[in-house]
Amino acid sequence: MEHENDGDVSHPPKSKKHKGKHDKPKPWDEDPNIDHWKIDKFDASWNESGLLEVSSFSTLFPQYREKYLQEVWPNVKSALKEYGISGELNLVEGSMTVSTTRKTRDPYIIIKARDLIKLLSRSVPVHQAIKILDDEIQCDIIKIANLVRNKERFVKRRQHLVGPNSSTLKALEILTGCYILVQGNTVAAMGSFKGLKQVRRIVEDCILNKMHPVYHIKVLMMKKELEKDPALAQENWDRFLPKFKKKNVKQKKVKTKEKKPYTPFPPPQQPSKIDEQLASGEFFMSQKKKSAKKWREKQEQQAQKTAENKRKREAAFVPPEVELRDREAKSEDNNKDVAAMAMSLKKKAEEFGKQKLSENINAEAYIAATGETSRKKSKRSV
């Protein structure tokens, strides 16, 4: 009989189940001297037997690259031969082909060779394109033609990416550490994975009109400065980076033409030059009369032109209407003041005559006093 489990009976602790089947601590994980992110250079001893199957890639190139590729193909062939890759240039079909051989040891080098012929077909110089065979350098070909429908807008935004005298492109190359070539409908970039990611984002934002490359350059420059400070290495940099708001620019209104009512009948035929001459009677005139008529019409046009020029010259000497109105108003005010002064003098003279009859008054002093008061009133009225 089995006894029930008492409280004093001890059980062995259950081991924790791992999520993964092979999730176990590795001996090299504990060693701090090992750099897990370091990419070791390929050694031929890792794959002594070589590849079992032949892999090949081919790409077409435009006709204007034919002469250049024909000149530099020996250099390309010698660079591929070091890695055990064979290259073929077909000028009849306009294609380049790379394939593995028995001497190929690195299985990934065929992908690098494929990128090499792609870059050569995209107008990248041979001395730059051969660098893609290095393990540390990658490439990215960004298609930008299908991002904008309007051809004029596409050309304008592509020029923003290049900048005046290629200054914007050079700044992007320095800050991202990548080689960038804007050619036709594509942008070819070569560099590290981090730099290629930045380049793709900048190119797409520029072509889609999300952000101008100059603002991206400012942000990258700020990040370069912040990287130098070890105290800010583990902090969020959003508070230091500038934030750009997109402004709504007023666009020109498209003029819409009014649709005319549809008529199945064609428009009436316009009279020709001969029909107009027949209607005016000029068709039946002699050559002498025709030349005389042309001369008369020319004289009339000259007379109209001279009259128009004369009117324009005389217009400079005509005073403006505002000044004339001001002068007329001032003259009317002066006339009113003179009339009012004359009436006041007449009244004073009548009063003076009545007073003289009653008593003796000094006439000169009275007239002088009345003159001063009339002048003061006229000044106030003005």
RANOR-V331084 format. One record per pair of residues at least 12 apart in sequence whose C-alpha atoms are under 10 Angstrom apart, sorted by the first residue. I is the first residue (numbers start at 1). J is the second residue. Records with the same first field share a line. If there is no record, write none. Layout:
I=J + J
//
This chain:
39=135 + 136
40=135
41=134 + 135 + 136
42=105 + 106 + 107 + 108 + 109 + 135
43=105 + 106
44=83 + 103 + 104 + 105 + 106
45=105
46=105 + 106
47=104 + 105 + 106 + 107
48=103 + 104 + 105 + 106
49=102 + 103 + 104 + 105
50=100 + 101 + 102 + 103 + 104 + 105 + 106 + 107
51=100 + 101 + 102 + 103 + 104 + 105 + 106 + 107
52=101 + 102
53=100 + 101 + 102
54=99 + 100 + 101 + 102 + 104
55=98 + 99 + 100 + 101 + 107 + 110 + 111
56=85 + 86 + 87 + 97 + 98 + 99 + 100 + 101 + 110 + 111 + 113 + 114
57=87 + 96 + 97 + 98 + 99 + 100 + 110 + 111 + 113 + 114 + 115 + 117 + 118
58=87 + 88 + 89 + 95 + 96 + 97 + 98 + 99 + 113 + 114 + 117 + 118
59=94 + 95 + 96 + 97 + 98 + 114 + 115 + 117 + 118 + 120 + 121
60=90 + 93 + 94 + 95 + 96 + 97 + 117 + 118 + 121
61=91 + 93 + 94 + 95 + 96 + 117 + 118 + 119 + 120 + 121 + 122 + 123
62=94 + 95 + 121 + 122 + 123
63=91 + 94 + 121
64=121 + 123
65=94 + 120 + 121 + 122 + 123
66=89 + 90 + 91 + 94 + 95 + 121
67=91
68=120 + 123 + 125 + 126
69=89 + 91 + 96 + 120 + 121 + 123 + 125 + 126
70=89 + 90 + 91
72=125 + 126 + 127
73=87 + 88 + 89 + 96 + 126
74=87
75=126 + 127 + 130
76=88 + 113 + 116 + 117 + 120 + 126 + 127 + 129 + 130
77=89 + 98
79=113 + 130 + 131 + 133
80=98 + 99 + 100 + 109 + 110 + 112 + 113 + 116 + 130 + 133
81=101 + 103 + 104
82=103 + 104
83=100 + 101 + 103 + 104 + 105 + 106 + 109 + 110 + 113 + 133
84=99 + 100 + 101 + 102 + 103 + 104 + 105 + 106 + 109 + 110
85=98 + 99 + 100 + 101 + 102 + 103 + 104 + 105 + 106 + 109 + 110 + 113
86=98 + 99 + 100 + 101 + 103 + 104 + 110 + 113
87=99 + 100 + 113 + 117
95=117 + 121
96=114 + 117 + 118 + 120 + 121
97=113 + 114 + 117
98=110 + 111 + 113 + 114 + 116 + 117
99=111 + 113 + 114
100=113
108=135
109=133 + 134 + 135
110=133
111=133
112=130 + 131 + 132 + 133 + 134 + 135 + 137 + 138 + 139
113=129 + 130 + 132 + 133
114=132 + 133
115=129 + 130 + 132 + 133 + 138 + 139 + 140 + 141
116=128 + 129 + 130 + 131 + 132 + 133 + 139
117=129 + 130
118=139 + 141 + 188
119=132 + 139 + 140 + 141 + 181 + 188 + 189 + 190
122=141 + 181 + 182 + 183 + 184 + 185 + 186 + 187 + 188
123=181 + 182 + 183 + 184 + 188
124=179 + 180 + 181 + 182 + 183 + 188 + 189
125=181
128=179 + 190
129=190
131=190 + 191
132=190 + 191
135=192
136=191 + 192 + 193
137=178 + 190 + 191 + 192 + 193
138=178 + 189 + 190 + 191 + 192 + 193 + 195 + 196
139=178 + 179 + 180 + 188 + 189 + 190 + 191 + 192 + 193 + 196
140=180 + 187 + 188 + 189 + 190 + 191 + 193 + 196 + 197 + 199 + 200
141=180 + 181 + 186 + 187 + 188 + 189 + 190 + 196 + 200
142=182 + 185 + 186 + 187 + 188 + 189 + 199 + 200 + 203 + 204
143=184 + 185 + 186 + 187 + 188 + 200 + 203 + 204
144=158 + 182 + 184 + 185 + 186 + 187 + 203 + 204 + 206 + 207 + 208
145=158 + 184 + 185 + 186 + 187 + 207
146=185 + 207
147=204 + 207 + 208
148=207 + 208 + 209
153=207 + 208 + 209
154=185 + 206 + 207 + 208 + 209
155=184 + 185 + 207
156=207
157=203 + 206 + 207 + 208 + 209 + 212
158=182 + 183 + 184 + 185 + 186 + 187 + 203 + 206 + 207
159=182 + 206 + 207
160=206 + 207 + 212 + 213 + 214
161=182 + 202 + 203 + 206 + 207 + 212 + 213 + 214
162=180 + 181 + 182 + 213
163=213 + 214
168=213 + 214 + 217
169=181 + 182 + 213
171=213 + 214 + 217 + 221
172=195 + 198 + 199 + 202 + 213 + 214 + 216 + 217 + 220
173=189 + 190 + 191 + 195 + 199
174=217
175=195 + 198 + 199 + 217 + 218 + 220 + 221 + 223 + 224
176=191 + 192 + 194 + 195 + 196 + 197 + 198 + 199 + 217 + 220
177=190 + 191 + 192 + 194 + 195 + 196 + 199
178=190 + 191 + 192 + 193 + 194 + 195 + 196 + 198 + 199
179=191 + 195 + 196 + 199
180=196 + 199
182=203
187=199 + 200 + 203
188=200
198=216 + 220
199=216
201=216
202=214 + 215 + 216 + 217
209=246
210=246
211=244 + 245 + 246
212=246
215=242 + 243 + 244
216=242 + 244
218=241 + 242
219=240 + 241 + 242 + 243
220=241
221=241
222=237 + 240 + 241 + 242
223=237 + 240 + 241
226=240 + 241
330=382
333=381 + 382
334=378 + 382
336=378
337=374 + 375 + 377 + 378 + 379 + 381 + 382
338=378
340=374 + 378
341=371 + 374 + 375 + 377 + 378
342=374
344=370 + 371 + 374
345=367 + 370 + 371 + 374
348=366 + 367 + 370
349=363 + 366 + 367 + 370
352=366 + 367
//
